[in-house]
Amino acid sequence: MQPLNSAFKIILGSSSIARRNILSEMGYAFTVMSADIDEKSIRIENPEDLVMALAEAKADAIISRLDLSVYKEPSAEPTLLITADQVVVHEGVIREKPLSKEEARAFIKGYSKGHAATIGSVLVTNLKTGIRKGEVDKAEIYFHDIPDEIIESLIEEGKVLNVAGGLIVEHPLTSPLVEAMVGTTDSVMGLPKVLTQTLIREALL
């Protein structure tokens, strides 16, 4: 995927290593800022509305710490702020980051011989013009049996505690157990490339 040729800067408003890697794979240079919001304070039953509201809250939190006049200077290159959020939906229930090892264990056990969906948002805010473009992307993952020893290894490693639903499909222990996927791996990882590229282009118009 070729990055756009026009001159602009990117701030990635996420501490997610996966999102950093995906944006780098897209060919973009960027700086990183973390929103540090209380995600639990935003409660919406519809998962699509929830992830978009969280992406907007992250963008607003970061913008509140910036001197926007610098970005709005007539001579300034456009700066795009990219924020995102994701939840996992399993049997109709929204799952965010596990609160404990016990919850992560229960989450992963639930995926065994079953399936889960990822619902993710991407929001691109042009700090120079104020234009904000966002959309939601979905993917479904179907699993083979997930052995208890694999689950325990994932729990002890700890990375599953930092992702929505305790779900890391690209993990070397997990990926062989994926039976099928409807959607893209980058969407499941939290930053769908095609959607992100489209929103970047739209935010620059």
Backbone torsions as a table, in degrees:
resi	resn	phi	psi	omega
1	MET	NA	123.6	-177.1
2	GLN	-88.0	130.4	176.0
3	PRO	-67.5	157.7	179.3
4	LEU	-67.8	150.9	-173.1
5	ASN	-85.2	-24.2	-176.6
6	SER	-66.0	153.0	-174.8
7	ALA	-81.7	121.5	174.3
8	PHE	-160.1	163.8	178.5
9	LYS	-113.4	158.0	-179.7
10	ILE	-127.5	134.6	166.5
11	ILE	-111.4	123.0	174.2
12	LEU	-92.0	113.3	-178.3
13	GLY	-88.3	60.7	-176.8
14	SER	-156.9	141.6	175.5
15	SER	-94.6	4.1	-178.1
16	SER	-69.1	123.4	177.2
17	ILE	-64.6	-38.3	179.8
18	ALA	-61.0	-44.0	179.8
19	ARG	-66.3	-38.2	176.6
20	ARG	-60.1	-45.3	-178.3
21	ASN	-63.8	-41.5	-179.0
22	ILE	-65.4	-44.3	180.0
23	LEU	-64.2	-36.8	175.2
24	SER	-64.3	-41.6	177.8
25	GLU	-61.1	-29.4	178.5
26	MET	-74.5	-8.1	175.6
27	GLY	95.9	11.9	-176.7
28	TYR	-99.0	142.5	166.9
29	ALA	-93.6	145.9	-175.6
30	PHE	-161.1	161.9	169.9
31	THR	-106.1	163.7	-175.6
32	VAL	-121.4	133.7	170.8
33	MET	-131.4	140.8	178.2
34	SER	-101.0	138.1	-175.3
35	ALA	-77.2	-36.8	179.3
36	ASP	54.2	50.9	177.3
37	ILE	-99.2	162.9	174.4
38	ASP	-86.8	92.2	-175.2
39	GLU	-63.2	-29.6	-178.0
40	LYS	-69.1	-15.7	-179.7
41	SER	-79.0	-11.4	178.8
42	ILE	-106.4	108.1	-175.6
43	ARG	-121.3	112.5	177.2
44	ILE	-134.5	132.4	-174.4
45	GLU	-70.5	-35.8	-179.4
46	ASN	-76.2	121.2	-174.2
47	PRO	-64.1	-35.9	178.7
48	GLU	-63.7	-44.2	178.6
49	ASP	-67.3	-36.2	-178.9
50	LEU	-63.6	-50.4	-176.1
51	VAL	-67.4	-31.8	177.2
52	MET	-71.4	-40.4	177.8
53	ALA	-62.6	-38.1	179.0
54	LEU	-68.5	-40.0	177.4
55	ALA	-63.7	-38.9	178.2
56	GLU	-67.9	-39.7	178.9
57	ALA	-65.0	-38.5	177.1
58	LYS	-63.8	-44.3	179.3
59	ALA	-61.9	-45.5	-179.0
60	ASP	-62.4	-38.9	-179.3
61	ALA	-65.2	-41.2	179.6
62	ILE	-69.6	-43.9	-179.3
63	ILE	-60.6	-33.9	-179.8
64	SER	-64.7	-18.5	-179.6
65	ARG	-98.1	-1.6	-177.6
66	LEU	-102.9	154.5	170.4
67	ASP	-91.5	94.8	-173.2
68	LEU	-63.1	-24.5	-178.8
69	SER	-59.9	-32.0	178.9
70	VAL	-65.2	-40.3	-177.1
71	TYR	-77.7	-20.8	-177.8
72	LYS	-93.3	-0.8	177.6
73	GLU	-54.0	135.5	-179.0
74	PRO	-55.1	-33.3	-177.4
75	SER	-86.4	-7.1	-175.6
76	ALA	-76.2	140.2	170.5
77	GLU	-66.5	146.9	176.3
78	PRO	-59.9	140.2	173.0
79	THR	-117.2	127.3	-179.8
80	LEU	-104.6	128.5	175.3
81	LEU	-99.9	121.3	-180.0
82	ILE	-108.4	120.6	174.8
83	THR	-123.0	158.5	-175.9
84	ALA	-156.5	160.0	172.6
85	ASP	-150.8	162.2	-178.0
86	GLN	-152.7	142.8	169.0
87	VAL	-129.4	161.8	172.4
88	VAL	-107.8	137.8	175.6
89	VAL	-113.4	122.9	-179.8
90	HIS	-131.1	119.9	-178.0
91	GLU	53.0	41.1	175.2
92	GLY	80.7	1.2	-177.4
93	VAL	-108.9	132.5	177.8
94	ILE	-74.0	131.2	176.4
95	ARG	-120.7	124.6	174.0
96	GLU	-102.9	-157.0	-179.5
97	LYS	-64.1	136.3	178.9
98	PRO	-60.5	142.6	-179.7
99	LEU	-86.7	-13.0	-177.6
100	SER	-158.5	169.4	174.8
101	LYS	-62.8	-36.3	-179.4
102	GLU	-64.2	-42.1	179.8
103	GLU	-68.7	-40.4	177.4
104	ALA	-60.6	-41.8	179.3
105	ARG	-61.7	-44.3	179.6
106	ALA	-65.1	-40.3	177.7
107	PHE	-57.4	-53.9	-173.2
108	ILE	-66.9	-39.8	176.2
109	LYS	-57.4	-37.0	-178.4
110	GLY	-66.0	-25.8	-180.0
111	TYR	-78.6	-20.9	-175.5
112	SER	-57.9	125.9	-177.5
113	LYS	57.4	26.2	-179.6
114	GLY	-138.5	-157.7	178.8
115	HIS	-146.7	161.5	178.7
116	ALA	-141.5	159.5	176.8
117	ALA	-119.8	142.8	171.7
118	THR	-104.1	134.3	176.4
119	ILE	-118.9	115.5	-175.8
120	GLY	-129.2	146.9	177.0
121	SER	-113.6	150.4	170.1
122	VAL	-131.2	131.6	180.0
123	LEU	-129.5	126.7	178.6
124	VAL	-116.9	120.5	-179.2
125	THR	-113.4	123.5	176.0
126	ASN	-84.7	109.9	-174.3
127	LEU	-70.7	-18.5	179.4
128	LYS	-82.6	-43.3	-174.8
129	THR	-101.6	-17.4	-175.9
130	GLY	83.9	-2.9	178.9
131	ILE	-64.7	134.6	-178.1
132	ARG	-131.1	122.7	-178.4
133	LYS	-124.5	128.5	-178.9
134	GLY	-144.2	156.6	178.5
135	GLU	-159.5	164.2	-179.1
136	VAL	-110.2	142.6	178.3
137	ASP	-127.0	145.3	-176.8
138	LYS	-127.8	152.3	173.4
139	ALA	-147.7	154.8	176.2
140	GLU	-124.1	140.0	-178.5
141	ILE	-125.8	130.4	178.5
142	TYR	-111.5	133.2	-172.5
143	PHE	-114.2	147.1	164.1
144	HIS	-75.2	-174.8	173.1
145	ASP	-61.5	133.8	177.9
146	ILE	-106.9	106.3	-176.3
147	PRO	-62.2	149.3	-179.3
148	ASP	-57.7	-36.3	-177.8
149	GLU	-67.5	-31.7	175.9
150	ILE	-67.7	-44.3	179.2
151	ILE	-59.1	-44.8	-178.9
152	GLU	-65.2	-37.7	177.7
153	SER	-64.0	-41.1	178.6
154	LEU	-65.1	-40.6	-179.6
155	ILE	-64.8	-46.1	-177.8
156	GLU	-65.4	-35.8	177.3
157	GLU	-63.4	-40.3	171.1
158	GLY	97.7	-15.9	-176.4
159	LYS	-63.2	-31.4	-178.3
160	VAL	-65.4	-16.4	179.3
161	LEU	-75.8	-12.7	-174.2
162	ASN	-108.7	10.3	-178.5
163	VAL	-129.9	153.2	-178.9
164	ALA	-56.7	129.4	176.5
165	GLY	68.8	7.6	-176.0
166	GLY	61.5	28.4	-170.2
167	LEU	-109.6	114.2	175.6
168	ILE	-127.3	90.8	-174.2
169	VAL	-71.3	-24.4	-177.7
170	GLU	-83.5	-4.6	-179.3
171	HIS	-64.5	139.3	-179.0
172	PRO	-57.1	-27.8	177.8
173	LEU	-80.4	-26.6	-174.6
174	THR	-93.2	-41.0	-171.6
175	SER	-56.9	-36.8	178.1
176	PRO	-67.1	-14.3	-176.4
177	LEU	-96.7	0.8	176.6
178	VAL	-82.4	118.0	-179.5
179	GLU	-79.3	-41.3	-179.5
180	ALA	-160.1	156.9	178.5
181	MET	-138.9	131.7	173.9
182	VAL	-108.0	105.1	-172.1
183	GLY	125.0	-169.6	-175.6
184	THR	-111.6	152.6	179.2
185	THR	-62.0	-39.0	-179.0
186	ASP	-66.1	-29.6	174.7
187	SER	-67.2	-45.1	178.7
188	VAL	-62.5	-32.8	-179.4
189	MET	-79.0	-9.3	171.6
190	GLY	113.4	-0.9	178.0
191	LEU	-151.0	87.4	179.9
192	PRO	-64.5	123.0	-172.2
193	LYS	-63.2	-47.7	-175.4
194	VAL	-63.6	-45.2	179.0
195	LEU	-63.5	-44.3	-179.5
196	THR	-60.7	-44.0	178.8
197	GLN	-62.0	-41.9	179.7
198	THR	-62.8	-44.0	-178.7
199	LEU	-68.9	-35.8	175.1
200	ILE	-60.1	-46.1	-179.5
201	ARG	-62.2	-43.5	-178.5
202	GLU	-67.3	-36.0	-178.2
203	ALA	-71.4	-18.2	-179.3
204	LEU	-89.7	-9.3	-178.1
205	LEU	-70.5	NA	NA
